[in-house]
Every structure is written in structure tokens, then in C-alpha cells.
Amino acid sequence: MSSALDRLKNLTNKISAYEMARKENMTFLRKLYVEIGIDKKVDLFEELFELKAINLSGASLLNDSLGEIKKGKYLQVLAISYDKEAVVKSKNRSLAYFGRVENVDEALKNKVVEFIIRYRFEKSFMTLERYYDMLEPFRKSGE
């Protein structure tokens, strides 16, 4: 019995920690949204999550080389939107352009990288929730 209770407590602690991290993440993400100028291209913060994805040009987003610059490239935040009614379904647009990555202030570059990671963190929770909801018809009542 104790083992089941311990597992439940552990799970509850993890869920609580994730929700706290998610709330904190959104606070920082809102701040970065203004600081790096994304608010100039996306009027409402909530509209960010209607985008299919946000990518970065000019700096690495890989775990092993996070934030490393790619010489000769331009630091740019790119949005990918999807319109199922359009002939060309996927559309890319620039959300922020900072010039040649070698000339961008290190602190600004780091904020841009942090913005992308924080956006993806929240987007992953939203995706998880969407798939959870999509499973509803497959759940058997009472189980």
C-alpha cells in the first residue's frame, strides 16, 4: 500500500513542478516577447501559439551547441504558419531580424535563443493537451 501511495505522491510532485515551471516560463516568455521586438510583428502574445512553429536562423538550438553562432548567417526569428485553405499551405515570415550574427550583442542573441526555447517549451505542453483531448473518443467510459 505504501508503495502505491509513494508513487502517487511522486507523480503529484512532478505534475506540480511542471505546472509551476510552465507558469514561470510564460512570465519570462511574455517579457522576452517585448524585449526582442516580437510584439511589433505579432500584435497579441496569444497569437504566437497559433503559429505552427518558430525557428531561428544564425544560432544553434541544438543541446550540445545551444546558442553557438553560425558565422556568415543572419540572426532572425522565423515563424511558420499554416493555412489549410491556401494553395501553398505553409508560409514562412520573419518575426525579428537582427543582422549578421557576428555583429549582434551576445546578451541579445542569448535572449533570442531563450525566447525560442521558452516558446517551444510552452508549445509542447499545448500539443500534449491537444493530443490528450483527441484521445477522448477512444476512452471507454468507466475505465
C-alpha positions as CSV (number, residue, x, y, z in Angstrom):
1,M,0.0,0.0,0.0
2,S,2.8,2.4,0.9
3,S,4.4,1.8,-2.4
4,A,1.3,2.9,-4.3
5,L,1.0,5.9,-2.1
6,D,4.6,6.8,-2.7
7,R,4.1,6.6,-6.4
8,L,1.1,8.8,-6.2
9,K,2.9,11.4,-4.2
10,N,5.9,11.3,-6.6
11,L,3.5,11.8,-9.6
12,T,1.7,14.6,-7.8
13,N,5.0,16.3,-7.1
14,K,6.1,16.0,-10.7
15,I,2.8,17.4,-12.1
16,S,3.0,20.3,-9.6
17,A,6.6,21.0,-10.6
18,Y,5.7,21.0,-14.3
19,E,2.8,23.4,-13.8
20,M,5.0,25.8,-11.7
21,A,7.7,25.6,-14.4
22,R,5.1,26.3,-17.1
23,K,3.7,29.3,-15.3
24,E,7.2,30.7,-14.7
25,N,8.1,30.0,-18.3
26,M,5.1,32.0,-19.5
27,T,6.1,35.0,-17.4
28,F,9.6,35.1,-18.9
29,L,8.3,34.4,-22.4
30,R,5.9,37.4,-22.2
31,K,8.8,39.6,-21.1
32,L,11.1,38.3,-23.9
33,Y,8.3,38.8,-26.5
34,V,8.5,42.5,-25.9
35,E,12.3,42.8,-25.2
36,I,13.3,41.2,-28.5
37,G,10.6,43.0,-30.5
38,I,8.3,40.1,-31.5
39,D,5.4,42.3,-30.3
40,K,6.0,44.5,-33.3
41,K,5.1,41.7,-35.7
42,V,2.6,39.7,-33.6
43,D,0.1,42.0,-32.0
44,L,-1.2,39.8,-29.3
45,F,1.0,37.5,-27.3
46,E,-1.6,34.7,-27.5
47,E,-1.3,34.7,-31.3
48,L,2.2,33.3,-31.0
49,F,0.6,29.9,-30.3
50,E,-1.5,29.9,-33.4
51,L,1.7,29.6,-35.4
52,K,2.8,26.1,-36.4
53,A,6.4,26.7,-35.2
54,I,9.0,29.4,-34.6
55,N,12.6,28.8,-35.8
56,L,15.9,30.6,-35.5
57,S,18.4,31.4,-38.1
58,G,22.0,32.2,-37.3
59,A,22.4,30.5,-33.9
60,S,22.2,26.9,-32.9
61,L,19.3,25.4,-31.0
62,L,20.9,22.0,-30.5
63,N,21.6,20.8,-27.0
64,D,25.3,20.3,-27.5
65,S,25.9,23.7,-29.1
66,L,23.0,25.8,-27.8
67,G,23.4,29.5,-28.7
68,E,26.6,29.0,-30.8
69,I,26.6,31.4,-33.7
70,K,26.8,30.3,-37.3
71,K,29.3,32.6,-38.9
72,G,28.2,34.3,-42.1
73,K,24.5,33.9,-41.2
74,Y,21.9,36.4,-40.1
75,L,20.2,36.2,-36.7
76,Q,16.5,36.0,-37.5
77,V,13.4,34.7,-35.8
78,L,11.2,32.9,-38.4
79,A,7.5,31.9,-38.0
80,I,5.9,29.1,-39.8
81,S,2.1,29.4,-40.2
82,Y,-0.3,27.0,-41.8
83,D,-3.4,27.9,-43.8
84,K,-5.3,24.8,-44.9
85,E,-7.4,26.9,-47.3
86,A,-4.5,28.4,-49.2
87,V,-2.9,26.8,-52.3
88,V,0.5,26.9,-50.6
89,K,-0.4,25.6,-47.1
90,S,2.8,26.6,-45.2
91,K,4.1,30.1,-45.1
92,N,7.3,31.5,-43.5
93,R,7.6,35.0,-42.2
94,S,10.2,37.0,-40.3
95,L,9.2,37.9,-36.8
96,A,12.5,39.7,-36.0
97,Y,15.7,40.4,-37.9
98,F,18.9,41.4,-36.1
99,G,21.5,41.4,-38.8
100,R,24.7,39.4,-39.2
101,V,25.0,37.2,-36.2
102,E,28.7,38.1,-35.6
103,N,27.6,41.8,-35.0
104,V,24.7,41.0,-32.6
105,D,25.3,41.8,-29.0
106,E,25.8,38.5,-27.0
107,A,23.1,39.3,-24.5
108,L,20.6,40.0,-27.2
109,K,21.5,36.8,-29.0
110,N,21.0,34.9,-25.8
111,K,17.6,36.4,-25.2
112,V,16.6,35.4,-28.7
113,V,17.7,31.8,-28.1
114,E,15.9,31.8,-24.8
115,F,12.8,33.1,-26.4
116,I,12.7,30.2,-28.9
117,I,13.4,27.6,-26.2
118,R,10.7,29.0,-23.9
119,Y,8.2,29.2,-26.8
120,R,8.8,25.6,-27.7
121,F,8.5,24.5,-24.1
122,E,5.0,26.0,-23.8
123,K,4.1,24.8,-27.3
124,S,5.0,21.3,-26.3
125,F,2.5,21.4,-23.4
126,M,-0.2,22.7,-25.7
127,T,0.5,19.9,-28.1
128,L,0.3,17.3,-25.3
129,E,-3.0,18.8,-24.2
130,R,-4.4,18.7,-27.7
131,Y,-3.5,15.0,-28.2
132,Y,-4.9,14.2,-24.8
133,D,-8.2,15.7,-25.9
134,M,-8.1,13.9,-29.2
135,L,-7.9,10.6,-27.4
136,E,-11.2,11.3,-25.7
137,P,-13.4,9.3,-28.2
138,F,-11.1,6.3,-27.7
139,R,-11.5,6.2,-23.9
140,K,-14.1,3.7,-22.7
141,S,-16.4,5.1,-20.1
142,G,-15.8,3.8,-16.6
143,E,-12.2,2.8,-17.2
